[in-house]
Amino acid sequence: MHRHHAGVAIPLTLLAALSLAGSAVAADLSRFDQAETLRTSRAVVGHRIGDYTLIDQDGHPVRLSDYRGKPLLVSFIYTGCFQVCPATTRALASAVAAAQRTLGTGRFKIISIGYNQPADTPQALKSFAAQNGIHQRDWEFLSPRGADVNRLARDFGFSFIATTAGFVHILQLSVVDARGRIYRQIYGESYAADVLITPLKQLLDGTPVAAPAGPPGIVGRLLLFCSVYDPATGEYRVSYGLVFEVAGGVTFILFMLWFAVNEWLTVRAVRRRLSA
């Protein structure tokens, strides 16, 4: 009887662990203030970013001031992200290609900054770029010093927190003008070509327009673990890809545990009948 209870306790222990993990994630998300995050992001528009030394994907040091003279698109990623950062980066690549066809190649630059230090090394960023098919000559992946990450993020109005499941962070693309000032913040998981082309063309033509007031549109979203928060509706929607992966893994584990316990009970019953 003792062995039977021990076998049944295994899935119960697993379910308890999953419940605790869910509670931990909920606690992490409660620390991420969506309204304050948007205020922080939009407050830096018009501000000049500081000058930092970073290492590019080939191991060469560069300074942010090296990118002045042309419009610059800046995204923040972490290479350990297996769903959202890769998908967002690929979506950005498609929009960048469309913008280059419209505006011409070499007229603006793109950098992606790996903020998870020390994990986001130049080699890790190089692998991330290759895995996601990023080969544009004007796009570089940069690794900052760990001591600079928080100040760098503040300069760009980029908010993130470490959680038990990775990072909670704002989905944000910063458009920087030729003098190193943040001109526009673009939010969301995907980018329509005109969303990039319009601010870039304004900067290239010398006809900047003030940032629109009010809340961001329907694409103004913040990533929250396996949910995306939409400030326009004040609601969450589930990122089903991640949920299905987690649910599939949990279902498989529970099935294997059930199968093992069932086999053990069957063998035990047969032995009892044979010994009777």
N, C-alpha and C positions, 0 to 999 in steps of 0.2 A: 504493500500500500504506500509505503514511503516513496518508492521509486515512481509510482504513478503520480503522486502529488508533485514530485519534483519535475516530471515531464510536463505536466500541465502548467506549472509555474513559469516555464520558459517563455511561452507567448505572452503570459500576463505581465512578466517582467519587461518584455519588449514593448508592449503597449504602454506601460507606465513610463518607460524611457522616452517613447515618442511623445507622450503627453507633456512630459517635462521639457522636451526640446521645443515643442510648440509654444509652451509658456515662456521659454527663454527668448524665442524669436519675437513674440508679442511684446515682451518687455523691452527688447532692443528697438522695435519700431516706435514705441511710445516716446522714446528719447528724440525722435526725429520730427521736429516741428515744421510742418509743410509751409505754413504761412511765413514763418521766419526765414526759412530756406529761400523762398522766392524773393523776399525783401532783400536778403543778403546778396542774392544773385543780381538783382536789378540795381542795387545801390552803387555798384562799381561802374556802371555805364558812364562813360565820359572820363573815367580816371585812367591815368597812365600806369601801366604795370611796371613793377620793379625789374631790375636787370639781374638775372641769375645765370650761373654757369651750370649747364647740364651736359650729359654725355649722350651722343647719338647712338643709333643702333650698330654702328661700325666701331664704336669705342673712341670717337673723337670728341673733344670738348667743344661746346658751342655756347654762345651767350644769347639770351633772348633779344638783345639789342642788334644782333646780327641779322635779324629778320625784319628790321625796320626798312622802310622804303617802299614796301608793297603791302597790300592787305594780307592779313594772316588769319587763318581759321585754327582754333585751338580746342582740342577735346582732351578730357581726362579719362583714362582707362586703368584697369588692372588686369594683368595677363592671366590671373587665376580665375577670372570670371568665365564661365563656360557657356553662357547663353546671351545675356543682354549686351555686354561690351562687344563681343564678336559681331552680333547681329547689327548693332548700331554702327559699328565701324564699316561693315560692308554696305549698309544703307548710305552712309556718308560718302563712301567711295563712288557709288553710282551717281549721287548728286554732284560730287566734285567733277566727275567725268563729263556730265552734262554742262556744268558751268564752264569747264575748259573748252568745250566745243563752241559754246556761245561767246565767251569773252576772250578766248585765246589761251594757249598754254603759256606758262611762265609769268602770268600777270598777277597771280596771288600764290601764297604758300599755305601749307597745312602742317601742323605738328600735333602729335598725340603724346601726352605726358603720362608716364606710368607712375602713379602716386603710391603704390603699395611697396614701400621700401622696407627692407633691402631686396625683396623678392623680384621686383620689376627691374632686372638688370638689363644692360644693353643687349645681351644675347637672348634673354627672354622676350624682349620687345621685338627683336629681329625675327624670332620664331613666330611670334604673334602676327606680325605683318605678313610673313610668308604664308602662314596657315589661312589667312583671310584674304589672300590674293591682292595685297596692296603693293603695287609696283610703280606708282606715280613718282616721277623724279622730283617733284616739288613737295613731297610728303615725307616727313621725318618723324621717327619715334624716339622720344627723349627720356632719359632717366635722370631725375634730379637727385641731389644729395638728400639723405634722410632728414637732416637738420633744416632743410629749406622747404619741405613739403607743405607744412601748415601755412607758412607765410605766402608761398606761391599760390596755394589754394585760395587764401583770403584775397589776394590781389585779383584773382579771376572771379571771385564770388562763388567759388565751387565748394559745396558742402558735402561732407561724407562722414560716416561713423563706422567703426569696426563693429561687427556683430558676431554672434556664434555661427552664423551661416555665411560669412564673408564680409561684404560691405553694403551699407545702404547709402545711396548717393543720388544726387540730382542728375538727370539726363540733360546735359547742357552743352552747347557748342558756342564758343565765344568768337565773335568777329572783331578783330583788332585792326585799327587803321594804320596807315603808314608811319605814323609818329608814335606808335606803341600805346595808343589809348583804346579802351574797350568801346566799340561802337554799337554793338548789338549782342543780345543773348538770344539764342535759338534753343527751344526746348523740344524734347520728344525722342522717340525711338527711331523714327524714320524722317527722311528729309525730302520734300518735294524740291525739284531742281530750282524753281523760282524763289523758294525760301532762301536759298544761297545766292542766286544770281542777283536778286534785287538789291540787297545791301552791298554786295561786292561791286555792282555796277555804279551805285551811288558814290561809293568811295573812289572808284576809278575815274568817274566823270567829274569828280569834285563837286557833287551836288548832294551832300549829306542831308538826311532828314532826321528830325528829332524822333527818339524812340516813342512808340505809341503808349499812351497811358492806359491804366486799367489792367485787369487780369489778363494773362496770356490766353490764347485761343485754345481750341480743343486739343491741339498737340502739345500743350504745355503740361507735361507730366513729370512726376517724380517716381523713380524706381523705389519700391519698398519690398525687398526680398522677393517673394513670388507674386507680388501685386504691383500694380501701377496706379499711383494716385493722380487723379485728374482735378486740378484746381478749379476748372470751369464748372464741374458738377459737385465737387466736394466728396466724390465717391471713389472707391477702389474698384478696379477690375482685376480679375485673376490672370496671371501670366500662365496659361494652361500648359505650355511646354514644360516648364519646370515642375508644375504640380503633377503632370502625368509621369514624368521621370521618377519623382519621389514616390508617388503612389505605386507605380509599377515595381520599384525596388522593394517597398514594404510588403506588397502583396506576394511577391516571390518568396521573401524570407518567411512570412507567415505560413505560406503553403508548404514550404520545406519543413518547417517545424511541425505543422499538423501531420504531414506525411510520416515523419520520423516517430512521433508519438503514437500514431495509429498503427504503424508497423510493430512497434514495441508491444502495444496492447494485444495485437493479434497473436504474436509469437507467444506472449505470456499465457493467453487463453488456450492455445494449442498445447503448450507444455502441461497446463493443469489437466486438460482432458486426457492426455497420454499417461499422466501419473495417477489418474483416478482408478 
